[in-house]
Amino acid sequence: RHNFVGSELVSYEEMNSEGFDGPISSSVMDYLPVNVAFGDEVVQGPWTTTTLGPYDTWAIAYGYTPGKTDAILARCGEPELRYLTDEDTQGPDPMARRFDHAQNPLDYVDAQLAIVEELRGRIIDEMVDDGESWSKARSGDLMTLSKHLGAVSIASNWIGGSTINRVKKGTEIDPIADIPADQQRRALAIVLDATTPDEAYGLTPELLRKMTVEKWFDGGGFRAAEIDPTFDVHNRIDGIQDTALTLILNPTTLNRMYDNEFRAVEGDDVLTIPETMEGVKAAVWTELDARPGGGRDGNDAYISSLRRNLQRSHLERLVSLSGGSGRFGPSKAAVASLSRQQLRELDEQIGEVLSRDGSRLDAYSRAHLSDAKAIIDRVLNADYVYN
């Protein structure tokens, strides 16, 4: 069967170093991406795992050894023999995923995001040759967006996760182990840094003016017949940013985090729901902590169109969460209280910005913040009906 923790055998740095020739997975039954090395200090290692890994040879030894296999089974607690399969991929262990990579997948994620940034900067000059259609620029950018979202998805699995070990009593490790809080914080920062700033997407006016489609009845061009030749930038980026918020603030992740807090020993460093929600709020509403310059207009709004859409999406989620949705199960009361607290804080912050700098804001930003404050005020002053 599949073993989806096989990819944790070797670090990204080790597999892409001089002289490395070993397997990069403990099992050929994991789904691995192509190992593309990227970075100043790395060399290209094996493109994929090329031989059986230690888990494979152990499983074969168990299956084909005549007589007693107690000595073989006694090795089940060894790290390189860890096993999680298809039914574990929806569980809390972030290593039990398809197409993640390396002992610490966040190193792989960093490399993937760096590759995406590098390739985006080369689309105009290197991807499209003279005489070729500029539709290749659009295809190239969409490929980078797909890689971008895939990397973010891998990182998000570590937020609120736990390590699961299939072990019996008598082994030295527990069946459930905490993922270090610093690793979870790193994952949270990756997701937010890679999705909330406009700069994360590398979409310049020069590139957007070239991202069109070709419409022909031959050569596969008919597939683009119903596609708008102008790139739907807001729709695309809104989708990625909404996905990022969902990856962090979904019921499964927050409920696991809530349980992780309770399971922790006194003095343990734990990533909590309040810290996570505050991190999201801080990344989404950075403009409230700065001072707008004067003389802005719609083309140079203080809060950009992408950021306004992101803030509205986050606000709508807080409004929904503040009602104590039943889908959240055990954490719903805590999440609802924290959401209402964040709404009160945003109400105060937005009110201060409008009062202090309202005359310096462009029309878009002023209307956006005024509307956001009106929504928050209605929510905080709403009547409750109990049945």
C-alpha positions, 0 to 999 in steps of 0.5 A, a space after each residue: 500500500 501507499 506510504 505517504 510519509 516516505 518523503 520525510 527520509 532526507 532533508 532538502 539540503 542533504 538530497 541536493 548536496 555533492 555526492 548524495 546518491 541515496 534514495 530520497 524517500 523511505 518508500 517508492 509507494 509515496 507520491 513525490 514531486 520532481 526534485 528541482 533544486 533551487 538556491 545558492 548553496 544547493 546542487 541538483 540531486 536525484 530528480 526522484 527516488 531511484 531505488 527501494 527505501 528502508 521501509 520497502 526493504 523492511 516490508 519485503 523482509 517481513 513478507 518473505 522471511 520464513 518462520 518467526 518475524 518478531 525481530 523484524 516487527 520490533 523495528 517498527 518504532 524506527 523513524 525511517 520505518 514510519 507508515 501512514 497510508 491513504 486513510 491517513 491523508 485527511 488526518 492531522 499528520 502533515 507528512 501524510 500528504 501526496 506530493 510534499 517533499 523532504 524531511 521538512 516540507 517547509 524547506 521545500 515550500 520555500 524553494 518552490 516559492 522562490 522558483 515561482 518568483 524567479 520564473 515570473 520575472 522571466 516570463 516576458 523576456 524568456 518564455 515568449 520568443 519573437 513571432 510567438 503568441 503572447 498567450 504563452 505569457 498567460 499560460 506561464 503565469 497560470 502555471 506559476 499560480 498553480 505552483 504557488 497555491 500548491 506550495 501554500 497548501 503544503 505549508 497550511 497542513 502544519 498549522 494545528 497538526 500533530 505527528 501520528 505514529 503507528 506504535 504499540 505499548 513498549 516502544 519509546 515514542 507516543 502514538 501522538 506527538 506535538 509538532 513544535 510551535 515554531 514549525 507551525 508559526 513558520 507555516 502560518 507565516 509562509 501562508 500569509 506572506 505568500 498570499 496577502 501582499 499584492 507583491 506576492 503575485 508579481 502581477 505588473 501592468 506590463 505583464 497583465 497587458 500581455 496575458 491574453 489568449 489565442 482563439 482559433 478553430 485549429 491547433 487547440 485554439 477553440 478551447 479559448 473561444 469562451 475565455 475573456 482575452 483580458 486576464 481576470 486578475 481580481 477573480 484569480 487572486 480573490 480565489 487564492 486569498 479566500 483559499 488561504 483564509 479557509 486553509 487557516 480558519 477552517 473548523 477542522 484546523 481550529 478544532 485540532 488547535 483547540 485540542 492541542 492546547 488542552 493536551 499540552 503540558 504546562 510550560 509547553 510552547 503552543 500555537 493557540 487559536 488567539 495567536 493564529 487569528 491575531 496573525 491573520 488579522 495583522 497580515 490582512 489589515 496592515 494599512 490600519 497601522 500606517 499613515 496614508 499620504 495625500 494626493 491619491 486617486 483610484 489608480 493609486 489607492 491607499 488600500 489596493 483593490 486586491 487588499 480591499 477584497 481580501 479585507 472584505 473577505 476576512 471581515 465577512 468571515 469574522 462576522 460569520 464566525 462571531 455568530 457561533 456557527 454549529 459547524 465549528 463544534 467544540 471550538 465554536 464558542 471560543 472562536 465566536 468570542 475571539 471573532 467578536 473581540 477582533 470586530 471590536 478592535 477593528 471598529 476602533 482602529 478603522 474609526 481612528 483612521 477615518 477620524 484622523 486621516 479620512 480627508 487624506 484617503 482616496 475615494 475607494 479606501 474611504 468608502 471601503 473603510 466606512 462601509 466596513 465600520 458600518 457592517 461591524 457596528 451593525 453586527 456588534 449592536 445586533 439583537 439576539 433572539 434565543 429560542 
